[in-house]
Amino acid sequence: MNICSVIVNAKPENAQMISELLAKMEGVDVFGGIEEGKIIATLEDSGEKALADKMAAMNDIKGVINATMIYHQEEDNTAMEEEIV
């Protein structure tokens, strides 16, 4: 499984609408930064190509200035299911 953090830059007046569109994307969670136009989101997917496709889709949303990956982690599915003690 791949997990990454993304900053989606937009004009503040467009950020609320863009964050709502991002939240509707499969595997995307939005966490904040809307007021400043720097939307913080995470992406989860099972393949690197799928993540690249989602990043491209984010950049294609009208009003998005750019979407930049700031963190990436890859774990096998077994490690993701282990309990942290």
N, CA, C and O of each residue as an XYZ file, in Angstrom:
340
protein
N       0.840     -1.169      0.000
C       0.000      0.000      0.000
C       0.887      1.235      0.000
O       1.897      1.284      0.703
N       0.515      2.210     -0.774
C       1.191      3.494     -0.834
C       0.354      4.542     -0.130
O      -0.861      4.617     -0.313
N       1.022      5.352      0.679
C       0.372      6.465      1.360
C       1.232      7.696      1.113
O       2.453      7.645      1.256
N       0.601      8.786      0.748
C       1.372     10.021      0.595
C       0.558     11.211      1.067
O      -0.673     11.192      1.096
N       1.300     12.252      1.438
C       0.691     13.525      1.819
C       0.890     14.488      0.664
O       1.919     14.470     -0.011
N      -0.109     15.325      0.449
C      -0.104     16.244     -0.676
C      -0.560     17.614     -0.192
O      -1.465     17.719      0.636
N       0.071     18.661     -0.712
C      -0.417     20.027     -0.533
C      -0.992     20.452     -1.874
O      -0.302     20.430     -2.893
N      -2.256     20.837     -1.865
C      -2.926     21.317     -3.070
C      -3.082     22.825     -2.922
O      -3.831     23.300     -2.069
N      -2.371     23.568     -3.757
C      -2.415     25.031     -3.699
C      -3.520     25.562     -4.601
O      -3.664     25.150     -5.753
N      -4.292     26.482     -4.048
C      -5.395     27.105     -4.780
C      -5.603     28.500     -4.225
O      -5.142     28.814     -3.128
N      -6.292     29.331     -4.980
C      -6.671     30.625     -4.432
C      -7.652     30.368     -3.292
O      -8.523     29.507     -3.418
N      -7.531     31.093     -2.183
C      -8.409     30.856     -1.028
C      -9.894     30.865     -1.382
O     -10.663     30.102     -0.797
N     -10.311     31.697     -2.311
C     -11.732     31.747     -2.665
C     -12.213     30.488     -3.403
O     -13.418     30.248     -3.487
N     -11.285     29.687     -3.936
C     -11.653     28.436     -4.620
C     -11.420     27.199     -3.754
O     -11.862     26.104     -4.101
N     -10.731     27.373     -2.639
C     -10.247     26.234     -1.861
C     -11.362     25.367     -1.281
O     -11.225     24.144     -1.259
N     -12.445     25.948     -0.818
C     -13.529     25.147     -0.243
C     -14.125     24.205     -1.296
O     -14.318     23.017     -1.034
N     -14.412     24.735     -2.474
C     -14.978     23.921     -3.545
C     -13.997     22.822     -3.962
O     -14.400     21.681     -4.190
N     -12.721     23.163     -4.059
C     -11.712     22.187     -4.451
C     -11.570     21.110     -3.385
O     -11.452     19.930     -3.715
N     -11.579     21.494     -2.118
C     -11.455     20.492     -1.045
C     -12.631     19.522     -1.061
O     -12.455     18.341     -0.761
N     -13.817     19.994     -1.403
C     -14.985     19.116     -1.498
C     -14.830     18.133     -2.661
O     -15.204     16.967     -2.540
N     -14.282     18.596     -3.783
C     -14.032     17.697     -4.914
C     -12.962     16.664     -4.571
O     -13.083     15.493     -4.931
N     -11.921     17.099     -3.877
C     -10.865     16.168     -3.472
C     -11.411     15.092     -2.543
O     -11.084     13.915     -2.691
N     -12.235     15.491     -1.594
C     -12.787     14.543     -0.616
C     -13.663     13.480     -1.273
O     -13.849     12.401     -0.711
N     -14.199     13.770     -2.449
C     -15.028     12.798     -3.166
C     -14.194     11.771     -3.926
O     -14.722     10.750     -4.367
N     -12.886     12.034     -4.083
C     -12.016     11.096     -4.791
C     -11.742      9.878     -3.908
O     -11.521     10.012     -2.705
N     -11.757      8.710     -4.506
C     -11.503      7.471     -3.763
C     -10.079      7.470     -3.203
O      -9.118      7.732     -3.926
N      -9.958      7.174     -1.909
C      -8.649      7.088     -1.269
C      -8.053      8.420     -0.859
O      -6.888      8.477     -0.467
N      -8.831      9.499     -0.942
C      -8.336     10.836     -0.598
C      -9.057     11.324      0.655
O     -10.281     11.243      0.753
N      -8.278     11.830      1.609
C      -8.822     12.469      2.806
C      -8.250     13.877      2.894
O      -7.058     14.084      2.669
N      -9.099     14.839      3.221
C      -8.690     16.236      3.338
C      -8.635     16.590      4.820
O      -9.547     16.259      5.578
N      -7.542     17.276      5.236
C      -7.342     17.558      6.653
C      -7.337     19.028      7.033
O      -7.451     19.337      8.219
N      -7.213     19.931      6.107
C      -7.216     21.340      6.486
C      -6.475     22.201      5.494
O      -6.183     21.784      4.373
N      -6.173     23.421      5.932
C      -5.465     24.384      5.108
C      -6.346     25.108      4.114
O      -5.850     25.834      3.252
N      -7.638     24.918      4.226
C      -8.577     25.454      3.241
C      -8.580     26.985      3.272
O      -8.568     27.627      2.222
N      -8.597     27.565      4.462
C      -8.670     29.019      4.583
C      -7.487     29.715      3.906
O      -7.630     30.810      3.361
N      -6.324     29.073      3.946
C      -5.111     29.659      3.380
C      -4.930     29.311      1.906
O      -4.065     29.882      1.243
N      -5.729     28.385      1.384
C      -5.554     27.946      0.008
C      -4.444     26.920     -0.143
O      -3.963     26.689     -1.253
N      -4.031     26.303      0.957
C      -3.013     25.252      0.954
C      -3.646     24.006      1.569
O      -3.467     23.714      2.751
N      -4.384     23.286      0.742
C      -5.189     22.162      1.205
C      -4.283     20.965      1.490
O      -3.503     20.547      0.634
N      -4.396     20.426      2.685
C      -3.609     19.269      3.100
C      -4.461     18.021      2.897
O      -5.583     17.932      3.395
N      -3.912     17.060      2.157
C      -4.657     15.831      1.881
C      -3.718     14.635      1.942
O      -2.504     14.771      1.791
N      -4.305     13.454      2.166
C      -3.552     12.208      2.046
C      -4.182     11.372      0.953
O      -5.381     11.452      0.686
N      -3.334     10.563      0.324
C      -3.773      9.623     -0.702
C      -3.348      8.233     -0.276
O      -2.237      8.040      0.217
N      -4.225      7.272     -0.465
C      -3.887      5.873     -0.210
C      -4.250      5.082     -1.449
O      -5.323      5.258     -2.025
N      -3.333      4.203     -1.853
C      -3.619      3.347     -2.990
C      -2.673      2.175     -2.992
O      -1.660      2.181     -2.292
N      -3.000      1.167     -3.778
C      -2.199     -0.048     -3.805
C      -1.103     -0.016     -4.855
O      -0.257     -0.910     -4.871
N      -1.085      0.971     -5.725
C      -0.060      1.007     -6.761
C       0.451      2.401     -7.024
O      -0.283      3.381     -6.893
N       1.740      2.490     -7.403
C       2.331      3.798     -7.667
C       1.672      4.477     -8.857
O       1.508      5.697     -8.853
N       1.290      3.709     -9.882
C       0.643      4.306    -11.045
C      -0.684      4.939    -10.641
O      -1.035      6.015    -11.123
N      -1.415      4.273     -9.760
C      -2.693      4.821     -9.303
C      -2.481      6.144     -8.575
O      -3.271      7.074     -8.739
N      -1.412      6.238     -7.762
C      -1.114      7.495     -7.078
C      -0.775      8.581     -8.089
O      -1.230      9.717     -7.958
N       0.012      8.240     -9.084
C       0.363      9.221    -10.119
C      -0.876      9.692    -10.858
O      -0.994     10.873    -11.185
N      -1.799      8.780    -11.123
C      -3.049      9.154    -11.793
C      -3.877     10.101    -10.917
O      -4.464     11.059    -11.421
N      -3.924      9.834     -9.613
C      -4.673     10.707     -8.701
C      -4.033     12.086     -8.607
O      -4.730     13.100     -8.570
N      -2.699     12.121     -8.568
C      -2.005     13.410     -8.532
C      -2.304     14.203     -9.808
O      -2.534     15.411     -9.754
N      -2.301     13.525    -10.939
C      -2.618     14.192    -12.205
C      -4.051     14.704    -12.191
O      -4.325     15.812    -12.652
N      -4.975     13.887    -11.654
C      -6.381     14.307    -11.575
C      -6.531     15.529    -10.668
O      -7.327     16.422    -10.959
N      -5.780     15.574     -9.584
C      -5.823     16.739     -8.684
C      -5.354     17.990     -9.415
O      -5.969     19.050     -9.308
N      -4.265     17.857    -10.153
C      -3.731     19.005    -10.892
C      -4.665     19.464    -12.001
O      -4.588     20.612    -12.438
N      -5.546     18.584    -12.461
C      -6.484     18.923    -13.535
C      -7.756     19.607    -13.037
O      -8.541     20.096    -13.850
N      -7.980     19.653    -11.720
C      -9.174     20.305    -11.187
C      -9.079     21.804    -11.450
O      -8.070     22.437    -11.141
N     -10.127     22.356    -12.017
C     -10.149     23.785    -12.309
C      -9.972     24.575    -11.012
O     -10.676     24.338    -10.030
N      -9.033     25.509    -11.017
C      -8.759     26.328     -9.848
C      -7.553     25.868     -9.048
O      -7.059     26.609     -8.199
N      -7.066     24.642     -9.306
C      -5.867     24.157     -8.614
C      -4.643     24.787     -9.275
O      -4.477     24.709    -10.493
N      -3.798     25.404     -8.473
C      -2.547     25.964     -8.977
C      -1.550     24.831     -9.186
O      -0.952     24.712    -10.255
N      -1.374     24.001     -8.164
C      -0.574     22.785     -8.285
C      -0.835     21.886     -7.085
O      -1.291     22.333     -6.032
N      -0.535     20.614     -7.274
C      -0.605     19.626     -6.198
C       0.785     19.011     -6.084
O       1.327     18.485     -7.056
N       1.353     19.084     -4.884
C       2.728     18.647     -4.674
C       2.780     17.579     -3.588
O       2.260     17.771     -2.489
N       3.414     16.451     -3.906
C       3.603     15.398     -2.914
C       4.690     15.847     -1.945
O       5.766     16.276     -2.360
N       4.396     15.743     -0.637
C       5.394     16.144      0.354
C       5.906     14.972      1.183
O       6.904     15.102      1.893
N       5.227     13.825      1.098
C       5.660     12.641      1.837
C       5.106     11.410      1.149
O       3.978     11.418      0.657
N       5.909     10.343      1.115
C       5.449      9.086      0.529
C       5.991      7.932      1.350
O       7.158      7.927      1.743
N       5.135      6.953      1.607
C       5.552      5.741      2.311
C       4.897      4.561      1.641
O       3.716      4.600      1.296
N       5.677      3.504      1.459
C       5.146      2.276      0.886
C       5.303      1.163      1.911
O       6.392      0.943      2.442
N       4.217      0.471      2.182
C       4.202     -0.655      3.113
C       3.489     -1.814      2.445
O       2.543     -1.619      1.683
N       3.955     -3.034      2.739
C       3.178     -4.154      2.228
C       1.913     -4.286      3.062
O       1.867     -3.828      4.204
N       0.902     -4.901      2.502
C      -0.402     -4.977      3.167
C      -0.325     -5.701      4.508
O      -1.089     -5.376      5.417
N       0.571     -6.665      4.656
C       0.705     -7.395      5.921
C       1.174     -6.441      7.020
O       0.643     -6.475      8.130
N       2.153     -5.598      6.729
C       2.655     -4.656      7.725
C       1.586     -3.655      8.132
O       1.545     -3.230      9.287
N       0.722     -3.273      7.201
C      -0.325     -2.310      7.500
C      -1.370     -2.892      8.457
O      -2.035     -2.149      9.179
N      -1.512     -4.220      8.462
C      -2.537     -4.857      9.308
C      -2.021     -5.216     10.691
O      -2.810     -5.597     11.556
N      -0.687     -5.104     10.928
C      -0.121     -5.452     12.219
C      -0.563     -4.450     13.286
O      -0.685     -3.254     13.024
N      -0.794     -4.959     14.475
C      -1.179     -4.101     15.587
C       0.056     -3.432     16.164
O       1.074     -4.087     16.386
N      -0.030     -2.145     16.405
C       1.087     -1.409     17.012
C       0.853     -1.417     18.521
O      -0.193     -0.997     19.014
N       1.861     -1.909     19.231
C       1.742     -2.034     20.685
C       2.611     -1.012     21.358
O       2.654     -0.951     22.586
